Amino acid sequence: MTPVQGVDQAFWYILGISIFLLFGITAVMVYFVVKYRRSKHPVASDIRDNYLLEIIWTIIPTLIALSMFYIGWSSYLGLREVPEDAMEIDVEAQMFSWLFYYDNDKETENELVVPLGKAIKLNITSVDVVHSFFLPAYRIKVDAVKGLSTYAWFYADELGEYDIQCTEYCGTDHSAMIGKLRIVPEEEFEVWVEEEE
Ligand SMILES: [Cu+2]
């Protein structure tokens, strides 16, 4: 499973449980309100010290919460465990653009180009204030902090163009701090990375 699938699975799982509980609890509540209305049941029954009931309503929600934690934690590990053969690219955030540095010292601004079919590791830092590297197509959102190296990775599995945004308010032109990721065929990448700007 790719990290994208892991994150999506956690999202749909938690959303599904939330929707189920929302409608389930609402339905039971409406049913009880009608069934135990005062005109029919003027005296409330006392259900204290019902151990079976208390055990059930403690254990079931605990298991549900733990399962949500488990699926969320697994998807988080998927985002953090970088494959060993990943290609590394350094990323520098600055007010207000993204700089990318390749192995051969090629440098680009707001344009990240990578070859199809490769795992890509981004080593992220900032030269000034706190920014945040956001690549929604690959479910990546990682802070860029001066003096600190953070990272993210994704598996470039589909040709195309994807948005990169800064998602930490970093100043007046924060909203203009946008870039593009381009995933291109390997041969095209080899030519591109050797090109002089
Ligand atoms: Cu920024």
Residues whose N, C-alpha, C, O or C-beta is under 5 A from the ligand:
A	BS01	CU	V130 H131 S132 C166 E168 C170 M177
